[in-house]
Amino acid sequence: MLLTVNAVAPGLIDTEMTRALIDSGIAADRIPAGRAGTAGEIAQAVMLVVNNGYITGQTISVNGGASFC
């Protein structure tokens, strides 16, 4: 039996709690994608990991390229 352990690491996501940061322009200035992510984009990453039993031991960064800055 294979035990899969993965993590999805979201960056700045557009929510009520982060709206002030997004409105201040931080997303356009510090994220190469030029915008904050959406909850749907995080859900897609989670589903990728859930639906692929061969992915294990990975951290999936969903951050619009911010980890490269």
PyMOL Python script that loads the backbone (N, CA, C, O; Angstrom):
from pymol import cmd

cmd.read_pdbstr("""\
ATOM      1  N   MET A   1       0.829  -1.174   0.000  1.00  0.00           N
ATOM      2  CA  MET A   1       0.000   0.000   0.000  1.00  0.00           C
ATOM      3  C   MET A   1       0.882   1.249   0.000  1.00  0.00           C
ATOM      4  O   MET A   1       1.825   1.361   0.783  1.00  0.00           O
ATOM      5  N   LEU A   2       0.558   2.176  -0.886  1.00  0.00           N
ATOM      6  CA  LEU A   2       1.299   3.427  -0.986  1.00  0.00           C
ATOM      7  C   LEU A   2       0.586   4.509  -0.203  1.00  0.00           C
ATOM      8  O   LEU A   2      -0.605   4.747  -0.404  1.00  0.00           O
ATOM      9  N   LEU A   3       1.303   5.155   0.677  1.00  0.00           N
ATOM     10  CA  LEU A   3       0.766   6.276   1.425  1.00  0.00           C
ATOM     11  C   LEU A   3       1.174   7.547   0.704  1.00  0.00           C
ATOM     12  O   LEU A   3       2.365   7.832   0.584  1.00  0.00           O
ATOM     13  N   THR A   4       0.207   8.317   0.221  1.00  0.00           N
ATOM     14  CA  THR A   4       0.523   9.568  -0.463  1.00  0.00           C
ATOM     15  C   THR A   4       0.388  10.731   0.502  1.00  0.00           C
ATOM     16  O   THR A   4      -0.609  10.864   1.211  1.00  0.00           O
ATOM     17  N   VAL A   5       1.405  11.564   0.514  1.00  0.00           N
ATOM     18  CA  VAL A   5       1.409  12.752   1.351  1.00  0.00           C
ATOM     19  C   VAL A   5       1.835  13.923   0.477  1.00  0.00           C
ATOM     20  O   VAL A   5       2.971  13.976   0.007  1.00  0.00           O
ATOM     21  N   ASN A   6       0.928  14.850   0.264  1.00  0.00           N
ATOM     22  CA  ASN A   6       1.192  16.011  -0.560  1.00  0.00           C
ATOM     23  C   ASN A   6       0.660  17.251   0.138  1.00  0.00           C
ATOM     24  O   ASN A   6      -0.128  17.161   1.079  1.00  0.00           O
ATOM     25  N   ALA A   7       1.099  18.403  -0.334  1.00  0.00           N
ATOM     26  CA  ALA A   7       0.614  19.670   0.214  1.00  0.00           C
ATOM     27  C   ALA A   7       0.381  20.641  -0.931  1.00  0.00           C
ATOM     28  O   ALA A   7       1.124  20.652  -1.912  1.00  0.00           O
ATOM     29  N   VAL A   8      -0.648  21.448  -0.798  1.00  0.00           N
ATOM     30  CA  VAL A   8      -0.883  22.551  -1.730  1.00  0.00           C
ATOM     31  C   VAL A   8      -0.605  23.825  -0.940  1.00  0.00           C
ATOM     32  O   VAL A   8      -1.228  24.076   0.092  1.00  0.00           O
ATOM     33  N   ALA A   9       0.341  24.631  -1.438  1.00  0.00           N
ATOM     34  CA  ALA A   9       0.762  25.851  -0.748  1.00  0.00           C
ATOM     35  C   ALA A   9       0.295  27.073  -1.537  1.00  0.00           C
ATOM     36  O   ALA A   9       0.953  27.476  -2.497  1.00  0.00           O
ATOM     37  N   PRO A  10      -0.821  27.661  -1.146  1.00  0.00           N
ATOM     38  CA  PRO A  10      -1.336  28.810  -1.891  1.00  0.00           C
ATOM     39  C   PRO A  10      -0.570  30.091  -1.574  1.00  0.00           C
ATOM     40  O   PRO A  10      -0.065  30.284  -0.468  1.00  0.00           O
ATOM     41  N   GLY A  11      -0.503  30.945  -2.567  1.00  0.00           N
ATOM     42  CA  GLY A  11       0.050  32.287  -2.369  1.00  0.00           C
ATOM     43  C   GLY A  11      -1.077  33.227  -1.991  1.00  0.00           C
ATOM     44  O   GLY A  11      -2.005  32.842  -1.279  1.00  0.00           O
ATOM     45  N   LEU A  12      -0.997  34.463  -2.469  1.00  0.00           N
ATOM     46  CA  LEU A  12      -2.027  35.457  -2.182  1.00  0.00           C
ATOM     47  C   LEU A  12      -3.296  35.102  -2.940  1.00  0.00           C
ATOM     48  O   LEU A  12      -3.302  35.067  -4.171  1.00  0.00           O
ATOM     49  N   ILE A  13      -4.373  34.839  -2.204  1.00  0.00           N
ATOM     50  CA  ILE A  13      -5.647  34.440  -2.793  1.00  0.00           C
ATOM     51  C   ILE A  13      -6.673  35.535  -2.526  1.00  0.00           C
ATOM     52  O   ILE A  13      -6.744  36.086  -1.427  1.00  0.00           O
ATOM     53  N   ASP A  14      -7.464  35.840  -3.547  1.00  0.00           N
ATOM     54  CA  ASP A  14      -8.472  36.890  -3.460  1.00  0.00           C
ATOM     55  C   ASP A  14      -9.617  36.446  -2.558  1.00  0.00           C
ATOM     56  O   ASP A  14     -10.473  35.657  -2.959  1.00  0.00           O
ATOM     57  N   THR A  15      -9.616  36.968  -1.330  1.00  0.00           N
ATOM     58  CA  THR A  15     -10.676  36.700  -0.356  1.00  0.00           C
ATOM     59  C   THR A  15     -11.025  38.011   0.339  1.00  0.00           C
ATOM     60  O   THR A  15     -10.346  39.019   0.142  1.00  0.00           O
ATOM     61  N   GLU A  16     -12.064  38.003   1.139  1.00  0.00           N
ATOM     62  CA  GLU A  16     -12.410  39.203   1.904  1.00  0.00           C
ATOM     63  C   GLU A  16     -11.260  39.634   2.805  1.00  0.00           C
ATOM     64  O   GLU A  16     -11.018  40.828   2.983  1.00  0.00           O
ATOM     65  N   MET A  17     -10.558  38.670   3.368  1.00  0.00           N
ATOM     66  CA  MET A  17      -9.482  38.973   4.301  1.00  0.00           C
ATOM     67  C   MET A  17      -8.274  39.618   3.604  1.00  0.00           C
ATOM     68  O   MET A  17      -7.559  40.401   4.230  1.00  0.00           O
ATOM     69  N   THR A  18      -8.035  39.311   2.340  1.00  0.00           N
ATOM     70  CA  THR A  18      -6.866  39.835   1.640  1.00  0.00           C
ATOM     71  C   THR A  18      -7.204  40.989   0.700  1.00  0.00           C
ATOM     72  O   THR A  18      -6.317  41.511   0.024  1.00  0.00           O
ATOM     73  N   ARG A  19      -8.457  41.390   0.648  1.00  0.00           N
ATOM     74  CA  ARG A  19      -8.883  42.421  -0.305  1.00  0.00           C
ATOM     75  C   ARG A  19      -8.114  43.726  -0.158  1.00  0.00           C
ATOM     76  O   ARG A  19      -7.807  44.365  -1.164  1.00  0.00           O
ATOM     77  N   ALA A  20      -7.793  44.143   1.066  1.00  0.00           N
ATOM     78  CA  ALA A  20      -7.057  45.395   1.272  1.00  0.00           C
ATOM     79  C   ALA A  20      -5.668  45.316   0.645  1.00  0.00           C
ATOM     80  O   ALA A  20      -5.206  46.287   0.047  1.00  0.00           O
ATOM     81  N   LEU A  21      -5.005  44.182   0.774  1.00  0.00           N
ATOM     82  CA  LEU A  21      -3.690  44.011   0.142  1.00  0.00           C
ATOM     83  C   LEU A  21      -3.801  44.060  -1.380  1.00  0.00           C
ATOM     84  O   LEU A  21      -2.983  44.683  -2.057  1.00  0.00           O
ATOM     85  N   ILE A  22      -4.810  43.402  -1.894  1.00  0.00           N
ATOM     86  CA  ILE A  22      -4.998  43.355  -3.336  1.00  0.00           C
ATOM     87  C   ILE A  22      -5.321  44.749  -3.871  1.00  0.00           C
ATOM     88  O   ILE A  22      -4.775  45.164  -4.893  1.00  0.00           O
ATOM     89  N   ASP A  23      -6.196  45.462  -3.192  1.00  0.00           N
ATOM     90  CA  ASP A  23      -6.569  46.808  -3.615  1.00  0.00           C
ATOM     91  C   ASP A  23      -5.398  47.785  -3.538  1.00  0.00           C
ATOM     92  O   ASP A  23      -5.379  48.778  -4.265  1.00  0.00           O
ATOM     93  N   SER A  24      -4.425  47.519  -2.671  1.00  0.00           N
ATOM     94  CA  SER A  24      -3.261  48.396  -2.542  1.00  0.00           C
ATOM     95  C   SER A  24      -2.280  48.214  -3.696  1.00  0.00           C
ATOM     96  O   SER A  24      -1.336  48.993  -3.827  1.00  0.00           O
ATOM     97  N   GLY A  25      -2.483  47.208  -4.528  1.00  0.00           N
ATOM     98  CA  GLY A  25      -1.606  46.983  -5.669  1.00  0.00           C
ATOM     99  C   GLY A  25      -0.483  46.005  -5.418  1.00  0.00           C
ATOM    100  O   GLY A  25       0.368  45.814  -6.286  1.00  0.00           O
ATOM    101  N   ILE A  26      -0.455  45.382  -4.256  1.00  0.00           N
ATOM    102  CA  ILE A  26       0.633  44.455  -3.940  1.00  0.00           C
ATOM    103  C   ILE A  26       0.682  43.277  -4.918  1.00  0.00           C
ATOM    104  O   ILE A  26       1.765  42.786  -5.237  1.00  0.00           O
ATOM    105  N   ALA A  27      -0.463  42.828  -5.387  1.00  0.00           N
ATOM    106  CA  ALA A  27      -0.488  41.684  -6.304  1.00  0.00           C
ATOM    107  C   ALA A  27       0.186  42.036  -7.614  1.00  0.00           C
ATOM    108  O   ALA A  27       0.997  41.262  -8.123  1.00  0.00           O
ATOM    109  N   ALA A  28      -0.139  43.188  -8.162  1.00  0.00           N
ATOM    110  CA  ALA A  28       0.441  43.590  -9.439  1.00  0.00           C
ATOM    111  C   ALA A  28       1.933  43.869  -9.305  1.00  0.00           C
ATOM    112  O   ALA A  28       2.691  43.654 -10.251  1.00  0.00           O
ATOM    113  N   ASP A  29       2.359  44.343  -8.141  1.00  0.00           N
ATOM    114  CA  ASP A  29       3.764  44.701  -7.940  1.00  0.00           C
ATOM    115  C   ASP A  29       4.658  43.516  -7.629  1.00  0.00           C
ATOM    116  O   ASP A  29       5.816  43.495  -8.047  1.00  0.00           O
ATOM    117  N   ARG A  30       4.148  42.526  -6.903  1.00  0.00           N
ATOM    118  CA  ARG A  30       5.014  41.459  -6.381  1.00  0.00           C
ATOM    119  C   ARG A  30       4.736  40.072  -6.928  1.00  0.00           C
ATOM    120  O   ARG A  30       5.461  39.127  -6.616  1.00  0.00           O
ATOM    121  N   ILE A  31       3.714  39.936  -7.725  1.00  0.00           N
ATOM    122  CA  ILE A  31       3.373  38.624  -8.267  1.00  0.00           C
ATOM    123  C   ILE A  31       3.526  38.682  -9.786  1.00  0.00           C
ATOM    124  O   ILE A  31       2.840  39.467 -10.440  1.00  0.00           O
ATOM    125  N   PRO A  32       4.411  37.866 -10.358  1.00  0.00           N
ATOM    126  CA  PRO A  32       4.616  37.909 -11.804  1.00  0.00           C
ATOM    127  C   PRO A  32       3.343  37.754 -12.627  1.00  0.00           C
ATOM    128  O   PRO A  32       3.250  38.318 -13.717  1.00  0.00           O
ATOM    129  N   ALA A  33       2.369  37.011 -12.137  1.00  0.00           N
ATOM    130  CA  ALA A  33       1.107  36.863 -12.872  1.00  0.00           C
ATOM    131  C   ALA A  33       0.309  38.166 -12.866  1.00  0.00           C
ATOM    132  O   ALA A  33      -0.619  38.319 -13.660  1.00  0.00           O
ATOM    133  N   GLY A  34       0.652  39.106 -11.985  1.00  0.00           N
ATOM    134  CA  GLY A  34       0.012  40.407 -11.941  1.00  0.00           C
ATOM    135  C   GLY A  34      -1.332  40.449 -11.251  1.00  0.00           C
ATOM    136  O   GLY A  34      -2.059  41.437 -11.359  1.00  0.00           O
ATOM    137  N   ARG A  35      -1.665  39.391 -10.546  1.00  0.00           N
ATOM    138  CA  ARG A  35      -2.955  39.338  -9.862  1.00  0.00           C
ATOM    139  C   ARG A  35      -2.901  38.305  -8.759  1.00  0.00           C
ATOM    140  O   ARG A  35      -2.009  37.458  -8.722  1.00  0.00           O
ATOM    141  N   ALA A  36      -3.868  38.386  -7.860  1.00  0.00           N
ATOM    142  CA  ALA A  36      -4.023  37.363  -6.824  1.00  0.00           C
ATOM    143  C   ALA A  36      -4.716  36.157  -7.434  1.00  0.00           C
ATOM    144  O   ALA A  36      -5.394  36.264  -8.456  1.00  0.00           O
ATOM    145  N   GLY A  37      -4.539  35.025  -6.803  1.00  0.00           N
ATOM    146  CA  GLY A  37      -5.201  33.806  -7.251  1.00  0.00           C
ATOM    147  C   GLY A  37      -6.644  33.749  -6.781  1.00  0.00           C
ATOM    148  O   GLY A  37      -7.103  34.598  -6.017  1.00  0.00           O
ATOM    149  N   THR A  38      -7.341  32.740  -7.248  1.00  0.00           N
ATOM    150  CA  THR A  38      -8.733  32.545  -6.839  1.00  0.00           C
ATOM    151  C   THR A  38      -8.866  31.229  -6.082  1.00  0.00           C
ATOM    152  O   THR A  38      -8.017  30.342  -6.184  1.00  0.00           O
ATOM    153  N   ALA A  39      -9.933  31.128  -5.334  1.00  0.00           N
ATOM    154  CA  ALA A  39     -10.205  29.880  -4.609  1.00  0.00           C
ATOM    155  C   ALA A  39     -10.359  28.730  -5.593  1.00  0.00           C
ATOM    156  O   ALA A  39      -9.958  27.604  -5.299  1.00  0.00           O
ATOM    157  N   GLY A  40     -10.928  29.001  -6.745  1.00  0.00           N
ATOM    158  CA  GLY A  40     -11.092  27.959  -7.764  1.00  0.00           C
ATOM    159  C   GLY A  40      -9.772  27.418  -8.261  1.00  0.00           C
ATOM    160  O   GLY A  40      -9.658  26.225  -8.542  1.00  0.00           O
ATOM    161  N   GLU A  41      -8.772  28.276  -8.375  1.00  0.00           N
ATOM    162  CA  GLU A  41      -7.452  27.823  -8.825  1.00  0.00           C
ATOM    163  C   GLU A  41      -6.795  26.934  -7.778  1.00  0.00           C
ATOM    164  O   GLU A  41      -6.096  25.981  -8.125  1.00  0.00           O
ATOM    165  N   ILE A  42      -7.011  27.233  -6.514  1.00  0.00           N
ATOM    166  CA  ILE A  42      -6.491  26.364  -5.451  1.00  0.00           C
ATOM    167  C   ILE A  42      -7.227  25.028  -5.488  1.00  0.00           C
ATOM    168  O   ILE A  42      -6.609  23.975  -5.337  1.00  0.00           O
ATOM    169  N   ALA A  43      -8.532  25.066  -5.687  1.00  0.00           N
ATOM    170  CA  ALA A  43      -9.314  23.832  -5.766  1.00  0.00           C
ATOM    171  C   ALA A  43      -8.843  22.957  -6.920  1.00  0.00           C
ATOM    172  O   ALA A  43      -8.796  21.734  -6.786  1.00  0.00           O
ATOM    173  N   GLN A  44      -8.495  23.560  -8.042  1.00  0.00           N
ATOM    174  CA  GLN A  44      -7.991  22.790  -9.182  1.00  0.00           C
ATOM    175  C   GLN A  44      -6.690  22.079  -8.825  1.00  0.00           C
ATOM    176  O   GLN A  44      -6.488  20.927  -9.206  1.00  0.00           O
ATOM    177  N   ALA A  45      -5.806  22.762  -8.095  1.00  0.00           N
ATOM    178  CA  ALA A  45      -4.543  22.143  -7.689  1.00  0.00           C
ATOM    179  C   ALA A  45      -4.793  20.982  -6.730  1.00  0.00           C
ATOM    180  O   ALA A  45      -4.151  19.937  -6.834  1.00  0.00           O
ATOM    181  N   VAL A  46      -5.718  21.165  -5.807  1.00  0.00           N
ATOM    182  CA  VAL A  46      -6.064  20.089  -4.870  1.00  0.00           C
ATOM    183  C   VAL A  46      -6.606  18.885  -5.640  1.00  0.00           C
ATOM    184  O   VAL A  46      -6.229  17.745  -5.366  1.00  0.00           O
ATOM    185  N   MET A  47      -7.484  19.141  -6.594  1.00  0.00           N
ATOM    186  CA  MET A  47      -8.061  18.035  -7.378  1.00  0.00           C
ATOM    187  C   MET A  47      -7.001  17.321  -8.206  1.00  0.00           C
ATOM    188  O   MET A  47      -7.085  16.107  -8.396  1.00  0.00           O
ATOM    189  N   LEU A  48      -6.009  18.048  -8.699  1.00  0.00           N
ATOM    190  CA  LEU A  48      -4.911  17.417  -9.433  1.00  0.00           C
ATOM    191  C   LEU A  48      -4.218  16.382  -8.556  1.00  0.00           C
ATOM    192  O   LEU A  48      -3.961  15.258  -8.986  1.00  0.00           O
ATOM    193  N   VAL A  49      -3.921  16.774  -7.325  1.00  0.00           N
ATOM    194  CA  VAL A  49      -3.229  15.870  -6.406  1.00  0.00           C
ATOM    195  C   VAL A  49      -4.134  14.714  -5.994  1.00  0.00           C
ATOM    196  O   VAL A  49      -3.690  13.567  -5.935  1.00  0.00           O
ATOM    197  N   VAL A  50      -5.382  15.009  -5.714  1.00  0.00           N
ATOM    198  CA  VAL A  50      -6.323  13.981  -5.268  1.00  0.00           C
ATOM    199  C   VAL A  50      -6.566  12.937  -6.355  1.00  0.00           C
ATOM    200  O   VAL A  50      -6.652  11.743  -6.068  1.00  0.00           O
ATOM    201  N   ASN A  51      -6.674  13.386  -7.591  1.00  0.00           N
ATOM    202  CA  ASN A  51      -7.019  12.475  -8.692  1.00  0.00           C
ATOM    203  C   ASN A  51      -5.831  11.750  -9.304  1.00  0.00           C
ATOM    204  O   ASN A  51      -6.016  10.950 -10.220  1.00  0.00           O
ATOM    205  N   ASN A  52      -4.627  12.002  -8.831  1.00  0.00           N
ATOM    206  CA  ASN A  52      -3.450  11.342  -9.379  1.00  0.00           C
ATOM    207  C   ASN A  52      -2.734  10.611  -8.249  1.00  0.00           C
ATOM    208  O   ASN A  52      -2.009  11.226  -7.468  1.00  0.00           O
ATOM    209  N   GLY A  53      -2.933   9.325  -8.165  1.00  0.00           N
ATOM    210  CA  GLY A  53      -2.346   8.524  -7.102  1.00  0.00           C
ATOM    211  C   GLY A  53      -0.847   8.321  -7.224  1.00  0.00           C
ATOM    212  O   GLY A  53      -0.220   7.765  -6.322  1.00  0.00           O
ATOM    213  N   TYR A  54      -0.259   8.774  -8.346  1.00  0.00           N
ATOM    214  CA  TYR A  54       1.177   8.601  -8.535  1.00  0.00           C
ATOM    215  C   TYR A  54       1.976   9.794  -8.025  1.00  0.00           C
ATOM    216  O   TYR A  54       3.198   9.709  -7.898  1.00  0.00           O
ATOM    217  N   ILE A  55       1.306  10.901  -7.731  1.00  0.00           N
ATOM    218  CA  ILE A  55       1.979  12.061  -7.152  1.00  0.00           C
ATOM    219  C   ILE A  55       2.054  11.838  -5.648  1.00  0.00           C
ATOM    220  O   ILE A  55       1.030  11.643  -4.993  1.00  0.00           O
ATOM    221  N   THR A  56       3.264  11.867  -5.103  1.00  0.00           N
ATOM    222  CA  THR A  56       3.428  11.717  -3.660  1.00  0.00           C
ATOM    223  C   THR A  56       4.687  12.444  -3.203  1.00  0.00           C
ATOM    224  O   THR A  56       5.675  12.527  -3.932  1.00  0.00           O
ATOM    225  N   GLY A  57       4.630  12.956  -2.005  1.00  0.00           N
ATOM    226  CA  GLY A  57       5.777  13.645  -1.425  1.00  0.00           C
ATOM    227  C   GLY A  57       6.046  15.004  -2.041  1.00  0.00           C
ATOM    228  O   GLY A  57       7.195  15.445  -2.066  1.00  0.00           O
ATOM    229  N   GLN A  58       5.020  15.681  -2.538  1.00  0.00           N
ATOM    230  CA  GLN A  58       5.214  16.943  -3.231  1.00  0.00           C
ATOM    231  C   GLN A  58       4.498  18.088  -2.530  1.00  0.00           C
ATOM    232  O   GLN A  58       3.471  17.899  -1.877  1.00  0.00           O
ATOM    233  N   THR A  59       5.062  19.269  -2.679  1.00  0.00           N
ATOM    234  CA  THR A  59       4.392  20.501  -2.298  1.00  0.00           C
ATOM    235  C   THR A  59       4.123  21.259  -3.589  1.00  0.00           C
ATOM    236  O   THR A  59       5.050  21.612  -4.319  1.00  0.00           O
ATOM    237  N   ILE A  60       2.865  21.503  -3.859  1.00  0.00           N
ATOM    238  CA  ILE A  60       2.452  22.202  -5.074  1.00  0.00           C
ATOM    239  C   ILE A  60       2.244  23.668  -4.698  1.00  0.00           C
ATOM    240  O   ILE A  60       1.317  23.992  -3.957  1.00  0.00           O
ATOM    241  N   SER A  61       3.100  24.551  -5.204  1.00  0.00           N
ATOM    242  CA  SER A  61       2.982  25.983  -4.932  1.00  0.00           C
ATOM    243  C   SER A  61       2.083  26.619  -5.980  1.00  0.00           C
ATOM    244  O   SER A  61       2.372  26.568  -7.176  1.00  0.00           O
ATOM    245  N   VAL A  62       1.008  27.211  -5.527  1.00  0.00           N
ATOM    246  CA  VAL A  62       0.047  27.881  -6.418  1.00  0.00           C
ATOM    247  C   VAL A  62       0.102  29.357  -6.042  1.00  0.00           C
ATOM    248  O   VAL A  62      -0.670  29.828  -5.207  1.00  0.00           O
ATOM    249  N   ASN A  63       1.037  30.084  -6.676  1.00  0.00           N
ATOM    250  CA  ASN A  63       1.277  31.461  -6.228  1.00  0.00           C
ATOM    251  C   ASN A  63       1.555  32.451  -7.354  1.00  0.00           C
ATOM    252  O   ASN A  63       2.115  33.517  -7.097  1.00  0.00           O
ATOM    253  N   GLY A  64       1.193  32.144  -8.557  1.00  0.00           N
ATOM    254  CA  GLY A  64       1.357  33.083  -9.664  1.00  0.00           C
ATOM    255  C   GLY A  64       2.799  33.430  -9.972  1.00  0.00           C
ATOM    256  O   GLY A  64       3.076  34.466 -10.576  1.00  0.00           O
ATOM    257  N   GLY A  65       3.718  32.573  -9.561  1.00  0.00           N
ATOM    258  CA  GLY A  65       5.139  32.809  -9.804  1.00  0.00           C
ATOM    259  C   GLY A  65       5.832  33.600  -8.715  1.00  0.00           C
ATOM    260  O   GLY A  65       7.006  33.938  -8.862  1.00  0.00           O
ATOM    261  N   ALA A  66       5.143  33.907  -7.627  1.00  0.00           N
ATOM    262  CA  ALA A  66       5.722  34.714  -6.567  1.00  0.00           C
ATOM    263  C   ALA A  66       6.942  34.062  -5.915  1.00  0.00           C
ATOM    264  O   ALA A  66       7.806  34.764  -5.388  1.00  0.00           O
ATOM    265  N   SER A  67       7.024  32.748  -5.943  1.00  0.00           N
ATOM    266  CA  SER A  67       8.175  32.079  -5.322  1.00  0.00           C
ATOM    267  C   SER A  67       9.460  32.322  -6.099  1.00  0.00           C
ATOM    268  O   SER A  67      10.548  32.053  -5.589  1.00  0.00           O
ATOM    269  N   PHE A  68       9.352  32.823  -7.320  1.00  0.00           N
ATOM    270  CA  PHE A  68      10.538  33.112  -8.123  1.00  0.00           C
ATOM    271  C   PHE A  68      11.082  34.504  -7.878  1.00  0.00           C
ATOM    272  O   PHE A  68      12.177  34.825  -8.341  1.00  0.00           O
ATOM    273  N   CYS A  69      10.345  35.340  -7.161  1.00  0.00           N
ATOM    274  CA  CYS A  69      10.765  36.736  -6.926  1.00  0.00           C
ATOM    275  C   CYS A  69      11.663  36.844  -5.727  1.00  0.00           C
ATOM    276  O   CYS A  69      12.108  37.940  -5.386  1.00  0.00           O
TER     277      CYS A  69
END
""", "prot")
cmd.dss("prot")
cmd.show_as("cartoon", "prot")
cmd.util.cbc("prot")
cmd.orient("prot")
